[in-house]
Amino acid sequence: MSRHDIHNAVGRRSFLALTGGAILGLAACSPQAKEVAGAEAAGKLPSGAPPPGTELSIAVRTTRLQLGPAGLRKDLAFTVSQWPNLNAGPDIIQGFRAHSIDLAVNAGIPPIQAHAIGVGAKIVAVQVRNHPSYVFATAPGSDIRTVADFRGKKIGFSQGQAQGVVVLRALKKAGLRNSDVELVALPSTQFLTALQSKQVDVAPLGEPTLTKYLSQYGKDGARGVTTDVVDLLSVLWAPDEVLNDEAKAAAVRTFIPLWSRGLVWAWENSDQWIDTYYVKDQGVTKEDGRRIVASLHQPQFPVSWDKAIEWEQETADLMAEGGFVPKLDVAELFDRRFEGLAAKAVPARYREPS
């Protein structure tokens, strides 16, 4: 077996281990599992308010923190049974499988991974980010300065999360093959420990984790390597069983505008959001919070999902080329009954035109 094949095999096994889905992963190869993964959401999108007693478990921490100060809580037309403090793709997929999460926010790759192991779920809302969200952090004392220096190095790699696609896209753009580096399979929550212990030489970090890490280890030679690789999508997604339930689908429909309006509120009230989220919730200083926010760009919500689907297809193809997932037509990952709801709920300047 070639080194490239070994990397592919390790990548597939590691994701199944992270999600606890080894048995389900094997079952995903069967016609029955594919039927579940590709199940169509039933019928027309329900109109009107969700019926009394409707509940959703929602893993979207930022919205939870935005509802109160943004004055949106009064518009919540159903009961949130819980707000699980989870955001890593493998954790959300586990929550979907366990029927403990009804709606979550992630990057574009977890829906692809969920489909690959037979977990049926669909995207119901899209935010696009046309600017890089991740910086490659190096281990203390590393001699890495550019992506070209990644050759032969150990890279933290979570194929079930946005960080995994950022790695693959950065390598491809630099003309490096996956076999030119050592992809170390880890959930992104372990990237910090792996960098600190030099288990890996480099790993992609987002804010505020990047700031925390460089503040502590910059004096020891850790640095950030920037690229122009974009992680385009942030999505709301839900299991098929939720979307096939009229009451819950109605609740999802009413939540989507609150999600997009909350993000707009945070952008327009940055000082209050810095204090609420970055300082009190994430534990960074107010100065660092201001610097992080200054590096961001205003939220954009597409009226049409065509561009998002095209980008998601490129991502799925890249994963399939690496042997991490089977080939997939990503159109089946989007429930277009919800298309444009997030965009219509915000002022025109926050909408990405068709």
C-alpha positions in Angstrom: 0.0 0.0 0.0 1.4 3.4 -0.9 1.8 6.2 1.5 -1.0 8.1 -0.2 -3.3 5.1 0.2 -2.3 4.7 3.9 -3.2 8.4 4.5 -6.6 7.9 2.9 -7.4 4.8 4.9 -6.3 6.4 8.1 -8.4 9.5 7.3 -11.5 7.4 6.7 -11.0 5.3 9.9 -10.3 8.4 12.0 -13.5 10.2 11.1 -15.6 7.2 11.8 -13.8 6.8 15.2 -14.4 10.5 16.0 -18.1 10.2 15.3 -18.4 6.8 16.9 -19.9 5.7 13.6 -17.8 2.7 12.5 -20.8 0.4 12.2 -22.9 3.1 10.6 -20.1 3.9 8.3 -20.0 0.4 7.0 -23.7 0.4 6.7 -23.6 3.5 4.6 -22.3 1.4 1.7 -25.6 -0.4 1.5 -28.5 0.7 -0.6 -30.7 1.0 2.5 -28.2 3.4 4.1 -28.0 5.5 1.0 -31.7 5.8 0.8 -31.8 7.2 4.4 -29.0 9.6 3.7 -30.6 10.9 0.5 -34.2 11.0 1.9 -36.2 14.0 0.5 -37.9 16.4 2.9 -41.6 15.8 2.6 -44.1 18.2 1.1 -44.4 22.0 1.0 -42.8 24.1 3.7 -45.4 24.6 6.5 -46.7 28.2 6.8 -47.8 29.9 10.0 -46.5 29.6 13.5 -45.4 26.3 14.9 -48.2 24.5 16.9 -48.1 25.0 20.7 -45.7 22.6 22.4 -43.2 22.5 19.5 -39.7 22.1 20.8 -36.2 22.2 19.2 -32.8 21.5 20.6 -30.5 24.0 18.9 -26.7 24.0 18.9 -26.1 27.6 17.8 -24.5 29.3 20.8 -24.0 32.7 19.1 -27.8 33.1 18.5 -28.5 32.1 22.0 -26.3 35.0 23.2 -27.7 37.4 20.6 -31.5 36.9 21.2 -31.7 38.9 24.4 -29.6 42.0 23.6 -30.9 42.1 20.0 -34.5 42.2 21.2 -35.3 39.0 19.3 -36.3 36.7 22.1 -39.9 37.8 21.9 -40.0 36.5 18.3 -39.0 33.0 19.2 -42.3 31.2 18.3 -41.5 27.8 19.9 -39.7 26.3 22.9 -36.0 25.7 22.8 -35.6 22.6 24.9 -31.9 23.0 25.2 -28.9 24.9 23.7 -26.1 22.3 23.5 -22.7 24.1 23.7 -21.4 22.0 20.7 -20.0 23.2 17.4 -17.5 20.6 16.1 -18.9 18.7 13.1 -18.3 15.2 14.5 -20.1 16.2 17.7 -23.1 17.6 15.9 -23.4 14.5 13.7 -23.3 12.4 16.9 -26.1 14.6 18.3 -28.2 14.1 15.1 -27.7 10.4 15.3 -28.7 10.4 19.0 -31.8 12.5 18.3 -30.5 15.0 20.9 -29.9 17.9 18.4 -32.5 19.2 16.0 -30.7 22.2 14.4 -27.0 23.3 14.3 -24.6 25.7 12.7 -21.5 24.4 11.0 -19.3 24.9 8.0 -20.1 23.2 4.7 -18.2 20.0 5.2 -20.0 18.3 8.1 -23.1 17.7 5.9 -20.9 16.0 3.4 -19.4 13.8 6.0 -22.8 13.0 7.5 -24.0 11.8 4.1 -20.9 9.6 3.7 -21.8 7.7 6.9 -25.5 7.4 6.2 -26.7 10.2 8.5 -29.6 12.0 6.6 -29.6 15.8 7.1 -30.0 18.9 5.0 -28.9 22.5 4.9 -31.7 25.0 5.6 -29.8 28.4 5.7 -26.6 29.7 4.3 -24.2 32.5 5.2 -21.2 33.2 2.9 -17.8 34.3 3.9 -15.7 35.5 1.0 -12.6 36.1 3.2 -10.3 33.7 5.0 -11.6 32.5 8.4 -8.5 30.4 9.4 -4.8 31.0 9.9 -2.3 28.2 10.0 -0.7 28.3 13.5 2.8 26.8 13.9 4.2 24.9 16.8 6.6 26.8 19.1 10.0 27.0 17.5 8.8 25.9 14.0 10.7 27.1 10.9 7.5 27.2 8.8 6.9 30.5 7.1 4.7 29.7 4.1 2.5 26.9 2.9 5.3 25.7 0.7 7.2 24.8 4.0 4.4 22.3 4.9 6.2 19.7 2.8 7.2 16.8 5.0 5.5 18.4 8.1 2.8 17.1 10.4 -0.5 18.9 9.9 -3.5 18.8 12.2 -6.3 17.5 10.1 -10.0 17.0 11.0 -11.7 15.8 7.8 -15.1 16.2 9.3 -14.7 19.9 9.9 -14.1 23.1 8.0 -10.4 23.0 9.1 -9.9 19.8 7.1 -11.1 21.4 3.8 -8.9 24.5 4.5 -5.9 22.2 4.7 -6.8 20.3 1.5 -7.5 23.5 -0.4 -4.3 25.2 0.8 -2.2 22.1 -0.1 -3.7 22.0 -3.6 -3.2 25.7 -4.2 0.5 25.4 -3.2 0.9 22.4 -5.6 1.4 19.9 -2.8 -0.2 16.5 -2.7 -1.7 15.0 0.4 1.1 12.5 0.4 3.7 15.3 0.5 2.7 15.9 4.1 1.6 13.9 7.2 -2.0 14.5 7.9 -2.5 13.8 11.7 -6.1 12.9 12.3 -7.5 14.9 15.3 -10.6 16.8 16.2 -10.0 20.5 16.0 -10.6 20.8 19.8 -7.3 19.0 20.2 -5.3 21.2 17.8 -4.1 23.5 20.6 -2.7 20.7 22.7 -1.1 19.1 19.7 0.6 22.3 18.7 1.8 23.0 22.3 3.2 19.5 22.6 4.6 19.6 19.0 2.5 16.5 18.1 1.9 18.5 14.9 3.9 21.2 13.3 1.0 23.3 12.1 -2.8 23.4 12.3 -5.5 25.8 11.1 -7.0 27.9 13.9 -9.9 30.4 13.9 -10.7 33.2 16.3 -10.7 33.6 19.2 -8.6 30.4 19.6 -5.8 31.8 17.3 -5.4 35.0 19.5 -5.3 32.9 22.7 -2.7 30.6 21.3 -0.4 33.3 19.8 -0.7 35.4 22.9 0.7 32.5 25.0 3.2 30.9 22.6 4.2 33.8 20.3 7.2 34.5 22.6 8.3 30.9 22.0 8.3 31.2 18.2 4.8 30.2 17.4 3.4 32.2 14.5 0.5 32.5 12.1 0.8 31.6 8.4 -1.9 33.4 6.4 -3.4 32.2 3.2 -6.2 33.4 0.9 -8.0 30.1 1.2 -11.7 30.7 1.9 -14.1 28.6 3.9 -17.1 30.0 2.1 -20.0 28.5 3.9 -21.6 28.7 7.3 -24.8 26.8 7.3 -27.8 25.9 9.5 -28.7 22.3 9.0 -31.0 19.7 10.5 -31.7 16.0 10.4 -34.2 14.7 7.8 -36.5 13.5 10.6 -36.8 17.1 11.9 -37.5 18.5 8.4 -40.1 15.8 7.7 -42.0 16.8 10.9 -44.4 19.6 10.0 -44.3 21.2 13.4 -40.5 21.1 13.7 -40.0 22.3 10.1 -42.3 25.3 10.9 -40.1 26.0 13.9 -36.9 25.8 11.8 -38.5 28.2 9.3 -39.2 30.8 12.1 -35.8 30.4 13.6 -33.8 31.1 10.4 -34.7 34.9 10.3 -33.6 35.2 14.0 -30.3 33.6 13.2 -29.5 36.0 10.3 -30.8 39.0 12.2 -28.8 38.1 15.3 -25.6 38.0 13.2 -26.5 41.4 11.7 -27.1 42.8 15.2 -23.7 41.6 16.4 -22.1 43.3 13.4 -23.9 46.6 14.0 -23.3 46.5 17.8 -19.7 45.4 17.9 -18.8 46.8 21.3 -21.8 45.1 23.0 -21.1 41.9 21.2 -17.4 42.0 22.1 -18.3 42.2 25.7 -21.0 39.6 25.5 -19.2 37.0 23.5 -15.5 37.5 23.2 -14.9 38.8 26.8 -17.5 37.1 28.9 -18.1 33.9 27.0 -14.7 33.3 25.2 -12.4 34.8 27.8 -10.3 37.1 25.6 -9.5 40.7 26.5 -11.5 43.6 25.2 -8.5 44.7 23.2 -8.2 41.4 21.5 -11.9 41.2 21.0 -11.8 44.6 19.2 -8.8 43.4 17.1 -10.6 40.2 16.1 -13.8 42.0 15.2 -11.8 44.5 13.1 -10.4 41.6 11.1 -13.9 40.3 10.2 -16.2 41.3 7.4 -19.9 42.0 7.5 -22.2 39.0 7.2 -23.6 38.1 3.8 -26.6 35.9 3.1 -27.3 34.7 -0.4 -30.7 35.2 -2.0 -29.9 32.2 -4.3 -28.0 29.1 -3.2 -26.5 28.4 -6.6 -23.0 29.7 -5.7 -23.1 27.9 -2.4 -24.1 24.6 -4.0 -21.3 25.0 -6.6 -18.7 25.6 -3.8 -20.1 22.6 -1.8 -19.7 20.5 -4.9 -16.1 21.5 -5.3 -15.5 20.6 -1.7 -17.2 17.2 -2.0 -15.1 16.5 -5.1 -11.9 17.4 -3.3 -12.8 15.1 -0.5 -13.6 12.3 -2.9 -10.4 12.8 -4.8 -8.5 12.3 -1.5 -10.4 9.1 -0.8 -12.1 10.5 2.3 -15.8 10.2 1.1 -17.6 8.6 -1.9 -18.6 10.9 -4.8 -21.7 12.9 -4.2 -24.1 15.2 -5.9 -24.4 17.8 -3.2 -27.7 19.2 -4.5 -29.4 16.6 -2.3 -27.8 18.1 0.8 -29.8 21.4 0.4 -33.5 21.7 1.3 -34.4 24.5 -1.1 -37.8 25.0 0.5 -35.9 27.3 2.9 -33.8 29.1 0.2 -33.4 32.8 0.7 -35.3 33.0 4.1 -32.1 34.2 5.9 -31.4 36.9 3.2 -35.0 38.2 3.1 -34.9 38.8 6.9 -32.0 41.3 6.8 -31.4 44.7 5.1 -30.4 44.6 1.5 -26.8 45.5 2.2 -26.4 42.2 3.9 -27.7 40.2 1.0 -25.5 38.6 -1.5 -27.3 39.1 -4.9 -28.1 36.2 -7.2 
